Amino acid sequence: MNGKVYLVGAGPGVSGLLTLRGKEVIETADILFYDRLISPRLFSYASPQVEAVYVGKANRKHTMPQEEICRCLICAAREGKRVVRLKGGDPFVFGRGGEEAFALREAGIDYEIVPGVTSPVGALAYAGIPLTHRGLANSFTVVTGHQMSNDELLDWQNVWNRSDTLVILMGLEQWPEISQRLLLAGVPVETKAAILQAGSTALQKRVDGNLANIGLRAQKAGIHSPALVVLGEVAGLAPILDWQSSQPLFGSRILVVTRDRALADHWVRRIESLGGEAMDIVFEENGHVLRPAALTALQQLWQPESIHAVWIEGDIPRKSLDLFFPAAWKNHLQTLVWWDGEKVAQYLGNNQDVLFINRDAKSSREAFA
């Protein structure tokens, strides 16, 4: 008997924007096929026995061709598995979810679409940019900056004329060409613009300007993909309505390490409520990672240098720490570490090959109070 495939939108990046239905199907999944722009925190919802397969795509670097992804989904379902295809944003907004649904339909595989918060909505909200605003914008258009061939180039004049707000996804690399085409289409050079990098995550960064200068400003600010471009009057509201960057832990990517699932959930919620981005690793009594897929996802989706701090709660056994630290700090990077527990303190004192800036447990509790 065939299994079922769930095409799940994981939202723009921060784990809290996953829908309740998305969490439900992750909890019961036998196998997860996941993209690169999701939070590794989502793996804490999965079964300890879940099989996880990374199929992430970056510009000109695909782990697996789309046709092969479809084939894997079908094969896993035919083995009777409950399959979750975990995708950034929403599956049906430039997520190729339609292609996967067609492939499943043709193969006779049962499937369900679980919508997600798409980045033009979720990521821009974290930057204080409304897609519509009374008196400024009554409509919006979302397009992709990826052009597959010259025959499929957008009619930029038509795109601009039919909407008050224009959002361009995946257009940063092609921005010099896109901006020239917009100017040739008659878009005024003074049109307000913003470019947002990794919206809703700890890597979020925004630059403001206009059509003429936004590309240079983004380059000087070191903006990189994933990023989206916003054109229109609402882009000028970001400096006024931005709320996320004022949060005390904004820009902080914090890893929580505990022996207790409820405690980990508590700290993750607290960190995210203060504007940070959190991931957790929970150890069992026997010293093994509770969810092996979570540690694998952490290594693939969060580069070690992007982790700003580690909060270790409880007396975690040495064999657990021996498992965790080499995996997380292969390059012995300098990372802020807070902890609470005598065994952890002793371990850190005896292992100087990993450099730490802060060893004061009290200050960490004050930071999250």
C-alpha positions as CSV (number, residue, x, y, z in Angstrom):
1,M,0.0,0.0,0.0
2,N,1.3,3.4,-1.0
3,G,2.1,6.0,1.6
4,K,1.3,9.7,1.4
5,V,3.4,12.8,0.5
6,Y,3.0,16.1,2.3
7,L,4.4,19.2,0.5
8,V,4.9,21.5,3.5
9,G,5.8,25.2,3.5
10,A,8.2,26.0,6.3
11,G,7.9,29.8,6.1
12,P,10.7,32.3,5.4
13,G,13.2,31.1,7.9
14,V,12.4,31.5,11.6
15,S,10.9,28.3,13.1
16,G,7.9,30.0,14.7
17,L,6.3,30.8,11.4
18,L,5.7,27.1,10.6
19,T,2.0,26.4,10.6
20,L,0.3,24.1,13.2
21,R,-0.6,21.7,10.3
22,G,3.1,21.7,9.2
23,K,4.2,20.8,12.7
24,E,1.6,17.9,12.9
25,V,2.8,16.2,9.7
26,I,6.5,16.6,10.6
27,E,5.8,14.9,13.9
28,T,4.5,11.8,12.2
29,A,6.9,11.7,9.2
30,D,8.9,8.6,8.3
31,I,11.2,10.5,6.0
32,L,11.9,14.3,5.4
33,F,13.2,15.8,2.2
34,Y,14.3,19.3,3.2
35,D,15.6,22.4,1.5
36,R,18.4,24.8,2.6
37,L,16.3,27.8,3.6
38,I,14.5,26.2,6.6
39,S,15.2,26.3,10.3
40,P,17.0,23.2,11.7
41,R,14.8,23.8,14.7
42,L,12.0,22.1,12.8
43,F,13.8,18.7,13.2
44,S,13.1,18.9,17.0
45,Y,9.5,18.1,16.1
46,A,10.3,14.9,14.2
47,S,10.5,11.4,15.4
48,P,13.9,10.2,16.7
49,Q,13.8,7.6,14.0
50,V,13.0,9.9,11.1
51,E,15.1,9.6,8.0
52,A,16.3,13.0,6.7
53,V,17.5,13.7,3.2
54,Y,18.9,17.1,2.2
55,V,17.9,18.2,-1.2
56,G,18.8,21.9,-0.9
57,K,19.4,24.2,-3.9
58,A,21.7,27.2,-4.1
59,N,22.4,29.3,-7.2
60,R,24.1,27.0,-9.7
61,K,24.6,24.3,-7.0
62,H,21.8,21.8,-6.7
63,T,22.2,18.8,-4.3
64,M,19.7,16.9,-6.4
65,P,18.0,17.8,-9.7
66,Q,14.2,18.5,-9.5
67,E,13.4,15.4,-11.5
68,E,15.3,13.2,-9.1
69,I,13.6,14.8,-6.1
70,C,10.2,13.9,-7.6
71,R,11.4,10.4,-8.2
72,C,12.6,10.1,-4.6
73,L,9.2,11.3,-3.3
74,I,7.4,8.7,-5.4
75,C,9.7,5.9,-4.4
76,A,9.5,6.6,-0.7
77,A,5.7,6.8,-0.9
78,R,5.6,3.5,-2.8
79,E,7.5,1.9,0.1
80,G,4.5,2.9,2.3
81,K,6.2,5.7,4.0
82,R,4.7,8.9,5.3
83,V,6.8,11.5,3.3
84,V,7.3,15.2,4.1
85,R,8.8,17.5,1.5
86,L,9.9,20.5,3.6
87,K,10.2,23.6,1.5
88,G,11.1,27.2,2.4
89,G,8.3,29.7,2.2
90,D,5.2,28.3,0.5
91,P,5.2,25.3,-1.9
92,F,3.1,27.1,-4.5
93,V,4.9,30.4,-4.5
94,F,8.0,29.9,-6.7
95,G,8.6,26.7,-4.7
96,R,8.1,24.2,-7.5
97,G,5.4,22.6,-5.5
98,G,3.1,22.4,-8.5
99,E,5.7,20.3,-10.4
100,E,6.0,17.9,-7.5
101,A,2.2,17.7,-7.2
102,F,1.9,16.9,-10.9
103,A,4.5,14.2,-10.6
104,L,2.7,12.6,-7.7
105,R,-0.6,12.8,-9.4
106,E,0.7,11.1,-12.5
107,A,2.3,8.4,-10.3
108,G,-1.0,7.8,-8.5
109,I,0.4,8.9,-5.1
110,D,-1.8,10.5,-2.5
111,Y,-0.6,14.0,-1.4
112,E,-1.5,17.0,0.6
113,I,-0.4,20.6,0.2
114,V,0.4,22.3,3.5
115,P,0.7,26.1,2.8
116,G,3.5,28.1,4.4
117,V,4.1,31.8,5.0
118,T,5.7,33.0,1.8
119,S,8.7,35.4,2.1
120,P,7.0,38.4,0.4
121,V,4.6,38.3,3.3
122,G,6.6,36.9,6.3
123,A,10.1,38.2,5.7
124,L,8.9,41.7,4.7
125,A,6.7,41.9,7.8
126,Y,9.8,41.3,9.9
127,A,11.4,44.2,8.2
128,G,8.4,46.5,8.7
129,I,7.5,46.6,5.0
130,P,3.7,46.2,4.4
131,L,2.8,44.9,0.9
132,T,-0.3,47.2,0.9
133,H,-1.0,50.4,2.9
134,R,-3.9,52.7,2.7
135,G,-3.1,55.7,0.5
136,L,0.2,54.2,-0.7
137,A,-0.5,50.7,-2.2
138,N,-3.7,48.8,-3.0
139,S,-2.0,45.9,-4.9
140,F,1.2,44.0,-5.2
141,T,3.0,41.7,-7.6
142,V,5.5,39.1,-6.9
143,V,7.9,37.9,-9.6
144,T,11.1,35.9,-9.7
145,G,14.4,37.3,-10.8
146,H,15.4,34.0,-12.4
147,Q,15.0,34.1,-16.1
148,M,15.4,30.6,-17.7
149,S,15.8,31.9,-21.2
150,N,15.5,35.1,-23.3
151,D,12.1,33.9,-24.5
152,E,10.8,34.0,-20.9
153,L,12.0,37.5,-19.9
154,L,9.3,39.4,-18.1
155,D,7.5,42.3,-19.6
156,W,8.7,44.7,-16.9
157,Q,6.6,47.6,-18.1
158,N,3.4,45.6,-17.8
159,V,4.5,44.2,-14.5
160,W,5.2,47.7,-13.1
161,N,2.1,49.3,-14.5
162,R,-0.3,46.8,-13.0
163,S,0.7,46.9,-9.4
164,D,1.6,49.4,-6.7
165,T,4.2,47.3,-4.9
166,L,6.7,45.0,-6.8
167,V,8.5,42.2,-5.0
168,I,11.3,40.5,-6.9
169,L,12.5,37.1,-5.4
170,M,15.8,35.6,-6.2
171,G,16.9,38.7,-8.2
172,L,20.0,39.9,-6.4
173,E,22.5,38.4,-8.7
174,Q,20.6,39.6,-11.8
175,W,19.8,43.0,-10.2
176,P,22.1,45.1,-12.6
177,E,20.2,43.7,-15.6
178,I,16.8,43.8,-13.9
179,S,17.3,47.4,-12.8
180,Q,18.2,48.5,-16.3
181,R,15.2,46.8,-17.7
182,L,13.0,48.5,-15.2
183,L,14.5,51.9,-16.1
184,L,13.9,51.1,-19.8
185,A,10.3,50.2,-18.9
186,G,9.8,53.7,-17.6
187,V,10.1,53.1,-13.8
188,P,11.2,56.4,-12.3
189,V,14.8,56.4,-10.9
190,E,13.5,57.9,-7.6
191,T,11.2,55.0,-7.0
192,K,11.6,53.9,-3.4
193,A,13.4,50.5,-3.0
194,A,14.6,48.2,-0.3
195,I,16.6,44.9,-0.4
196,L,16.1,42.4,2.4
197,Q,18.5,39.6,3.1
198,A,17.4,36.5,5.0
199,G,14.3,38.1,6.4
200,S,13.0,36.8,9.8
201,T,16.3,35.1,10.6
202,A,19.4,36.1,12.6
203,L,21.1,37.0,9.3
204,Q,18.4,39.5,8.4
205,K,19.8,42.7,6.9
206,R,18.1,45.5,5.0
207,V,19.3,48.4,2.9
208,D,17.1,51.3,1.7
209,G,17.3,53.6,-1.3
210,N,15.8,54.0,-4.7
211,L,15.9,52.3,-8.0
212,A,19.0,54.1,-9.1
213,N,21.2,53.5,-6.0
214,I,19.8,50.4,-4.2
215,G,22.1,48.0,-6.0
216,L,25.3,49.9,-5.1
217,R,24.1,50.3,-1.5
218,A,23.4,46.5,-1.2
219,Q,26.9,45.8,-2.6
220,K,28.6,48.1,-0.1
221,A,26.5,46.6,2.8
222,G,27.6,43.1,1.8
223,I,24.0,41.9,1.1
224,H,23.9,38.4,-0.2
225,S,21.4,35.7,-1.2
226,P,18.8,34.8,-0.1
227,A,17.4,38.3,-0.7
228,L,14.4,40.0,-2.1
229,V,13.9,43.4,-3.7
230,V,10.9,45.7,-3.0
231,L,9.9,48.6,-5.2
232,G,7.2,51.1,-4.4
233,E,6.1,53.6,-1.8
234,V,5.8,51.0,0.9
235,A,9.5,50.4,0.8
236,G,10.0,53.8,2.3
237,L,8.1,52.7,5.5
238,A,10.8,50.3,6.6
239,P,12.8,52.8,8.7
240,I,9.6,53.8,10.5
241,L,7.8,50.4,11.0
242,D,10.9,48.2,11.4
243,W,10.3,46.4,14.8
244,Q,12.6,43.4,14.6
245,S,16.0,45.1,14.6
246,S,15.2,46.8,18.0
247,Q,14.7,43.5,19.8
248,P,17.4,42.7,22.4
249,L,18.6,39.5,20.7
250,F,18.2,40.6,17.1
251,G,20.9,39.2,15.0
252,S,21.8,36.4,17.4
253,R,21.7,32.8,16.4
254,I,21.7,30.8,19.6
255,L,22.1,27.0,20.1
256,V,20.4,25.5,23.1
257,V,21.9,22.2,24.5
258,T,20.0,20.4,27.2
259,R,18.9,16.9,28.5
260,D,15.2,18.0,28.7
261,R,12.8,18.6,25.8
262,A,10.5,20.8,27.8
263,L,13.4,23.0,28.9
264,A,14.7,23.3,25.4
265,D,11.3,24.4,24.2
266,H,11.2,27.0,26.9
267,W,14.5,28.5,26.1
268,V,13.8,28.5,22.3
269,R,10.5,30.3,22.8
270,R,12.2,32.8,25.1
271,I,15.0,33.5,22.7
272,E,12.7,34.0,19.8
273,S,10.4,36.3,21.8
274,L,13.5,38.5,22.3
275,G,14.2,38.6,18.6
276,G,16.9,35.9,18.4
277,E,16.9,32.7,16.3
278,A,17.2,29.4,18.1
279,M,18.0,25.8,17.6
280,D,18.2,23.0,20.1
281,I,20.0,19.7,20.6
282,V,18.6,17.4,23.3
283,F,20.6,14.5,24.8
284,E,19.1,11.3,26.2
285,E,20.3,9.6,29.4
286,N,22.5,7.2,27.3
287,G,24.5,10.1,25.9
288,H,23.3,10.0,22.3
289,V,21.6,12.8,20.5
290,L,17.8,12.4,20.9
291,R,17.2,13.3,17.3
292,P,20.2,12.5,15.1
293,A,18.6,14.3,12.1
294,A,18.7,17.5,14.1
295,L,22.5,17.5,14.5
296,T,22.9,16.7,10.8
297,A,20.5,19.5,9.8
298,L,22.4,21.9,12.1
299,Q,25.7,21.1,10.3
300,Q,24.1,21.5,6.9
301,L,21.9,24.5,7.4
302,W,23.8,26.6,10.0
303,Q,27.4,27.3,9.3
304,P,29.5,27.1,12.6
305,E,30.5,30.7,12.2
306,S,26.9,31.8,12.1
307,I,26.3,30.6,15.7
308,H,26.7,33.5,18.0
309,A,26.2,31.8,21.3
310,V,25.5,28.4,23.0
311,W,23.3,28.0,26.1
312,I,24.0,24.7,27.9
313,E,21.5,23.8,30.6
314,G,21.9,21.0,33.1
315,D,24.6,18.4,33.9
316,I,25.1,16.8,30.5
317,P,27.4,13.8,30.7
318,R,30.9,14.0,29.3
319,K,30.2,11.4,26.6
320,S,27.4,13.6,25.3
321,L,29.7,16.7,25.3
322,D,32.4,14.7,23.5
323,L,29.8,13.9,20.8
324,F,28.4,17.5,20.6
325,F,31.4,19.8,20.6
326,P,33.6,18.2,17.9
327,A,30.6,18.1,15.6
328,A,29.6,21.7,16.2
329,W,33.1,23.2,16.3
330,K,35.3,21.4,13.8
331,N,37.3,24.6,13.2
332,H,37.6,25.6,16.9
333,L,35.8,28.8,16.3
334,Q,35.5,31.4,19.0
335,T,31.9,31.3,20.3
336,L,30.2,32.8,23.3
337,V,29.1,30.0,25.6
338,W,26.8,30.2,28.7
339,W,26.1,27.2,30.9
340,D,24.5,26.0,34.1
341,G,25.9,22.8,35.5
342,E,29.0,21.5,37.3
343,K,29.9,18.8,34.8
344,V,29.7,21.3,31.9
345,A,31.9,23.7,33.8
346,Q,34.5,21.0,34.5
347,Y,34.4,19.9,30.9
348,L,35.0,23.3,29.5
349,G,37.8,23.9,32.0
350,N,39.6,20.8,30.8
351,N,39.2,21.4,27.0
352,Q,41.0,24.5,25.9
353,D,41.2,23.6,22.2
354,V,37.8,25.3,21.8
355,L,37.9,29.0,22.6
356,F,35.2,30.7,24.7
357,I,34.6,34.3,25.4
358,N,32.2,34.1,28.4
359,R,31.9,31.5,31.1
360,D,29.5,33.2,33.4
361,A,26.3,31.2,33.9
362,K,24.7,34.0,35.9
363,S,25.0,36.5,33.0
364,S,23.2,34.1,30.6
365,R,20.2,33.9,32.9
366,E,20.1,37.6,33.1
367,A,20.3,37.8,29.3
368,F,17.2,35.7,28.9
369,A,15.3,36.9,31.9
